[in-house]
Amino acid sequence: MKISPLEVASRYVYPSLRRRLVGGILREKGLKQTEIASLLHITQSAVSRYLRMNRGGALIDVSSFPDVDSLIKGGTADWILNERPSEYAIQKRLMEIAVYMLGKGYVCSFHSKIDPELDPKRCRVCLELFGSSE
């Protein structure tokens, strides 16, 4: 494994979560780019790139995981709108969701595409490190 799971989370999963939050949820609530930028503590330019899929890309379609999409839609978006948390609180929440995705094995097939040495059928690193003990 040349690319660690945490690097995948940081470089690919986190931006995909942020893109889903920006484009799929906050934008649907009728917020302007400048309002979204202010809420998320990012630039309007970054919001624009997320909306055009030039940032965070369509690498991982977060909406294809109903439980993750629910965490973003139901909890995180409403929490941001209602409580206007700090930049670091938002980052923490999104990284918790990214680690949850790793623990569920949702990122394995994507990870194997960017790291050809990884065999998702044999690798259990994320499941053992981040998966629940249930």
Backbone as CSV, one residue per row, in Angstrom:
resi,resn,N_x,N_y,N_z,CA_x,CA_y,CA_z,C_x,C_y,C_z
1,MET,0.854,-1.163,0.000,0.000,0.000,0.000,0.905,1.234,0.000
2,LYS,0.867,1.967,-1.091,1.677,3.177,-1.210,0.954,4.403,-0.660
3,ILE,-0.356,4.413,-0.760,-1.146,5.549,-0.314,-1.960,5.118,0.905
4,SER,-1.738,5.790,2.021,-2.402,5.388,3.265,-3.878,5.756,3.247
5,PRO,-4.676,5.044,4.036,-6.102,5.359,4.124,-6.362,6.801,4.581
6,LEU,-5.543,7.298,5.495,-5.748,8.669,5.963,-5.438,9.688,4.872
7,GLU,-4.484,9.371,4.019,-4.204,10.252,2.881,-5.384,10.240,1.908
8,VAL,-5.959,9.086,1.681,-7.141,8.985,0.817,-8.285,9.797,1.417
9,ALA,-8.468,9.684,2.727,-9.529,10.448,3.394,-9.302,11.945,3.239
10,SER,-8.079,12.367,3.436,-7.756,13.791,3.369,-7.835,14.356,1.954
11,ARG,-7.301,13.623,1.000,-7.198,14.139,-0.371,-8.441,13.911,-1.224
12,TYR,-9.234,12.895,-0.891,-10.345,12.533,-1.763,-11.704,12.495,-1.060
13,VAL,-11.766,11.864,0.089,-13.055,11.710,0.766,-13.532,13.050,1.330
14,TYR,-12.674,13.721,2.085,-13.041,15.005,2.686,-13.523,16.011,1.632
15,PRO,-12.782,16.207,0.519,-13.295,17.130,-0.506,-14.619,16.677,-1.122
16,SER,-14.814,15.377,-1.243,-16.087,14.870,-1.776,-17.232,15.167,-0.820
17,LEU,-16.976,15.039,0.478,-17.991,15.376,1.477,-18.311,16.865,1.435
18,ARG,-17.278,17.663,1.330,-17.479,19.114,1.285,-18.244,19.508,0.024
19,ARG,-17.906,18.867,-1.092,-18.613,19.160,-2.337,-20.090,18.799,-2.210
20,ARG,-20.386,17.674,-1.591,-21.775,17.272,-1.391,-22.492,18.282,-0.505
21,LEU,-21.822,18.734,0.520,-22.399,19.718,1.420,-22.688,21.017,0.684
22,VAL,-21.739,21.472,-0.120,-21.895,22.732,-0.862,-22.945,22.591,-1.953
23,GLY,-22.755,21.636,-2.842,-23.591,21.558,-4.045,-24.915,20.883,-3.860
24,GLY,-24.922,19.851,-3.085,-26.139,19.073,-2.998,-27.093,19.513,-1.927
25,ILE,-26.607,20.271,-0.966,-27.459,20.551,0.174,-27.632,22.044,0.421
26,LEU,-26.555,22.735,0.684,-26.677,24.163,0.987,-27.184,24.945,-0.223
27,ARG,-26.736,24.553,-1.407,-27.203,25.232,-2.616,-28.701,24.964,-2.834
28,GLU,-29.131,23.731,-2.530,-30.544,23.374,-2.676,-31.433,24.169,-1.723
29,LYS,-30.862,24.659,-0.642,-31.618,25.454,0.322,-31.728,26.909,-0.125
30,GLY,-31.196,27.211,-1.315,-31.334,28.541,-1.881,-30.292,29.544,-1.434
31,LEU,-29.243,29.072,-0.798,-28.194,29.989,-0.351,-27.318,30.428,-1.512
32,LYS,-26.859,31.647,-1.458,-25.935,32.166,-2.465,-24.531,31.679,-2.153
33,GLN,-23.685,31.702,-3.166,-22.306,31.237,-2.995,-21.595,31.971,-1.866
34,THR,-21.804,33.264,-1.760,-21.143,34.030,-0.700,-21.647,33.617,0.686
35,GLU,-22.925,33.271,0.781,-23.483,32.818,2.061,-22.912,31.449,2.438
36,ILE,-22.812,30.571,1.455,-22.235,29.241,1.697,-20.783,29.388,2.127
37,ALA,-20.048,30.232,1.434,-18.631,30.455,1.762,-18.483,30.941,3.198
38,SER,-19.317,31.866,3.589,-19.249,32.409,4.948,-19.564,31.329,5.984
39,LEU,-20.593,30.535,5.730,-20.974,29.464,6.658,-19.869,28.423,6.826
40,LEU,-19.192,28.091,5.721,-18.183,27.033,5.742,-16.766,27.548,5.977
41,HIS,-16.629,28.873,6.060,-15.318,29.476,6.288,-14.356,29.166,5.141
42,ILE,-14.877,29.225,3.925,-14.057,29.041,2.731,-14.328,30.216,1.794
43,THR,-13.582,30.299,0.716,-13.772,31.407,-0.211,-14.946,31.145,-1.143
44,GLN,-15.491,32.208,-1.679,-16.564,32.085,-2.673,-16.041,31.355,-3.892
45,SER,-14.767,31.575,-4.226,-14.140,30.891,-5.356,-14.130,29.375,-5.138
46,ALA,-13.837,28.954,-3.925,-13.848,27.511,-3.621,-15.265,26.945,-3.771
47,VAL,-16.263,27.688,-3.305,-17.652,27.260,-3.458,-17.972,27.102,-4.937
48,SER,-17.581,28.065,-5.736,-17.827,28.017,-7.172,-17.173,26.788,-7.801
49,ARG,-15.945,26.489,-7.397,-15.245,25.312,-7.945,-15.924,24.012,-7.506
50,TYR,-16.416,23.965,-6.269,-17.160,22.776,-5.831,-18.418,22.602,-6.678
51,LEU,-19.109,23.687,-6.942,-20.343,23.615,-7.720,-20.083,23.210,-9.166
52,ARG,-18.942,23.609,-9.704,-18.576,23.221,-11.075,-17.883,21.866,-11.111
53,MET,-17.697,21.272,-9.930,-17.024,19.982,-9.792,-15.559,20.062,-10.171
54,ASN,-14.960,21.242,-10.083,-13.529,21.388,-10.314,-12.750,21.208,-9.026
55,ARG,-13.441,21.079,-7.937,-12.791,20.896,-6.650,-13.584,19.827,-5.917
56,GLY,-12.904,18.851,-5.384,-13.613,17.762,-4.737,-14.150,16.782,-5.755
57,GLY,-14.161,17.226,-6.983,-14.528,16.399,-8.109,-15.704,15.487,-7.890
58,ALA,-15.912,14.648,-8.826,-16.955,13.639,-8.710,-16.281,12.312,-8.400
59,LEU,-15.148,12.396,-7.684,-14.373,11.201,-7.409,-15.162,10.167,-6.612
60,ILE,-15.764,10.618,-5.540,-16.557,9.732,-4.708,-17.946,10.342,-4.602
61,ASP,-18.927,9.607,-5.086,-20.295,10.102,-5.043,-20.893,9.792,-3.681
62,VAL,-20.810,10.765,-2.789,-21.265,10.604,-1.417,-22.747,10.258,-1.366
63,SER,-23.517,10.774,-2.304,-24.962,10.517,-2.282,-25.297,9.053,-2.553
64,SER,-24.330,8.266,-3.025,-24.591,6.849,-3.278,-24.553,6.005,-1.995
65,PHE,-24.191,6.630,-0.889,-24.183,5.959,0.410,-25.259,6.627,1.274
66,PRO,-26.463,6.046,1.341,-27.580,6.703,2.033,-27.278,7.098,3.477
67,ASP,-26.551,6.256,4.198,-26.242,6.596,5.588,-25.326,7.814,5.678
68,VAL,-24.351,7.892,4.781,-23.434,9.035,4.766,-24.172,10.282,4.299
69,ASP,-24.980,10.130,3.272,-25.732,11.275,2.767,-26.664,11.815,3.857
70,SER,-27.227,10.926,4.636,-28.087,11.343,5.734,-27.292,12.104,6.802
71,LEU,-26.070,11.653,7.068,-25.224,12.369,8.026,-24.925,13.792,7.546
72,ILE,-24.728,13.928,6.239,-24.451,15.245,5.674,-25.727,16.075,5.638
73,LYS,-26.782,15.518,5.073,-28.033,16.268,4.902,-28.705,16.567,6.233
74,GLY,-29.008,15.517,6.950,-29.806,15.681,8.154,-29.080,16.336,9.298
75,GLY,-27.893,15.887,9.555,-27.196,16.418,10.716,-26.302,17.602,10.419
76,THR,-25.372,17.414,9.548,-24.321,18.406,9.350,-24.829,19.698,8.729
77,ALA,-25.599,19.619,7.669,-26.079,20.837,7.005,-26.957,21.653,7.945
78,ASP,-27.882,20.994,8.625,-28.760,21.705,9.556,-27.962,22.292,10.724
79,TRP,-27.009,21.540,11.221,-26.143,21.997,12.310,-25.387,23.259,11.899
80,ILE,-24.849,23.250,10.685,-24.112,24.421,10.190,-25.049,25.618,10.045
81,LEU,-26.213,25.382,9.480,-27.172,26.476,9.292,-27.673,27.051,10.617
82,ASN,-27.936,26.182,11.564,-28.534,26.628,12.825,-27.522,27.147,13.848
83,GLU,-26.365,26.492,13.912,-25.414,26.842,14.970,-24.222,27.666,14.483
84,ARG,-24.009,27.693,13.187,-22.882,28.438,12.609,-21.574,28.137,13.347
85,PRO,-21.173,26.867,13.310,-19.981,26.447,14.061,-18.697,27.021,13.469
86,SER,-17.631,26.882,14.219,-16.325,27.361,13.777,-15.806,26.508,12.623
87,GLU,-14.833,27.037,11.949,-14.179,26.325,10.848,-13.668,24.966,11.317
88,TYR,-13.061,24.934,12.504,-12.466,23.701,13.012,-13.528,22.683,13.427
89,ALA,-14.643,23.159,13.935,-15.729,22.242,14.283,-16.286,21.581,13.023
90,ILE,-16.404,22.347,11.942,-16.875,21.786,10.669,-15.867,20.778,10.132
91,GLN,-14.588,21.130,10.175,-13.552,20.207,9.712,-13.584,18.913,10.514
92,LYS,-13.735,19.033,11.820,-13.792,17.842,12.685,-14.971,16.956,12.290
93,ARG,-16.128,17.559,12.109,-17.328,16.790,11.749,-17.125,16.067,10.414
94,LEU,-16.590,16.768,9.412,-16.392,16.145,8.098,-15.341,15.041,8.163
95,MET,-14.299,15.221,8.967,-13.294,14.161,9.093,-13.863,12.955,9.846
96,GLU,-14.744,13.182,10.803,-15.405,12.066,11.484,-16.236,11.252,10.489
97,ILE,-16.905,11.945,9.591,-17.696,11.249,8.570,-16.767,10.511,7.600
98,ALA,-15.646,11.127,7.246,-14.670,10.476,6.355,-14.137,9.198,6.999
99,VAL,-13.802,9.243,8.276,-13.308,8.058,8.991,-14.412,7.003,9.084
100,TYR,-15.647,7.429,9.276,-16.787,6.507,9.274,-16.851,5.771,7.930
101,MET,-16.671,6.513,6.834,-16.703,5.900,5.500,-15.581,4.884,5.337
102,LEU,-14.403,5.203,5.855,-13.288,4.249,5.800,-13.652,2.984,6.572
103,GLY,-14.184,3.159,7.765,-14.530,2.024,8.624,-15.613,1.129,8.061
104,LYS,-16.466,1.681,7.218,-17.528,0.902,6.579,-17.034,0.203,5.305
105,GLY,-15.824,0.524,4.866,-15.299,-0.077,3.638,-15.789,0.600,2.370
106,TYR,-16.399,1.773,2.504,-16.956,2.473,1.350,-15.897,3.026,0.403
107,VAL,-14.684,3.158,0.869,-13.646,3.827,0.079,-12.693,2.823,-0.566
108,CYS,-12.821,1.549,-0.236,-11.871,0.529,-0.696,-11.719,0.465,-2.211
109,SER,-12.814,0.408,-2.938,-12.701,0.277,-4.400,-12.070,1.527,-5.003
110,PHE,-12.399,2.698,-4.463,-11.762,3.921,-4.944,-10.279,3.909,-4.610
111,HIS,-9.928,3.516,-3.389,-8.533,3.457,-2.964,-7.720,2.559,-3.899
112,SER,-8.300,1.445,-4.298,-7.580,0.526,-5.183,-7.369,1.106,-6.582
113,LYS,-8.209,2.057,-6.988,-8.028,2.702,-8.294,-6.832,3.651,-8.297
114,ILE,-6.569,4.284,-7.165,-5.446,5.223,-7.119,-4.172,4.570,-6.579
115,ASP,-4.297,3.375,-6.035,-3.150,2.618,-5.537,-3.252,1.189,-6.062
116,PRO,-2.679,0.941,-7.257,-2.830,-0.374,-7.890,-2.263,-1.541,-7.076
117,GLU,-1.415,-1.260,-6.071,-0.885,-2.337,-5.233,-1.921,-2.853,-4.237
118,LEU,-2.986,-2.124,-4.062,-3.998,-2.485,-3.076,-5.024,-3.432,-3.688
119,ASP,-5.274,-4.526,-3.005,-6.317,-5.462,-3.411,-7.468,-5.337,-2.409
120,PRO,-8.562,-4.683,-2.807,-9.643,-4.434,-1.849,-10.294,-5.704,-1.314
121,LYS,-10.122,-6.821,-1.996,-10.703,-8.078,-1.519,-9.878,-8.665,-0.372
122,ARG,-8.610,-8.292,-0.303,-7.730,-8.852,0.728,-7.392,-7.848,1.823
123,CYS,-7.456,-6.581,1.520,-7.084,-5.537,2.488,-8.190,-5.353,3.521
124,ARG,-7.800,-5.284,4.773,-8.767,-5.078,5.856,-8.320,-3.942,6.778
125,VAL,-7.374,-3.150,6.314,-6.779,-2.109,7.158,-7.840,-1.146,7.688
126,CYS,-8.628,-0.563,6.817,-9.630,0.423,7.254,-10.689,-0.206,8.141
127,LEU,-11.112,-1.399,7.772,-12.144,-2.069,8.562,-11.632,-2.345,9.980
128,GLU,-10.360,-2.727,10.100,-9.799,-3.019,11.419,-9.474,-1.756,12.197
129,LEU,-8.965,-0.737,11.518,-8.593,0.507,12.211,-9.791,1.375,12.566
130,PHE,-10.740,1.477,11.643,-11.802,2.476,11.791,-13.199,1.879,11.929
131,GLY,-13.329,0.581,11.696,-14.645,-0.037,11.765,-15.126,-0.169,13.203
132,SER,-16.416,-0.265,13.350,-16.978,-0.420,14.693,-16.813,-1.853,15.151
133,SER,-16.897,-2.059,16.419,-16.737,-3.409,16.979,-18.064,-4.136,17.081
134,GLU,-19.076,-3.646,16.393,-20.410,-4.265,16.444,-20.428,-5.576,15.708
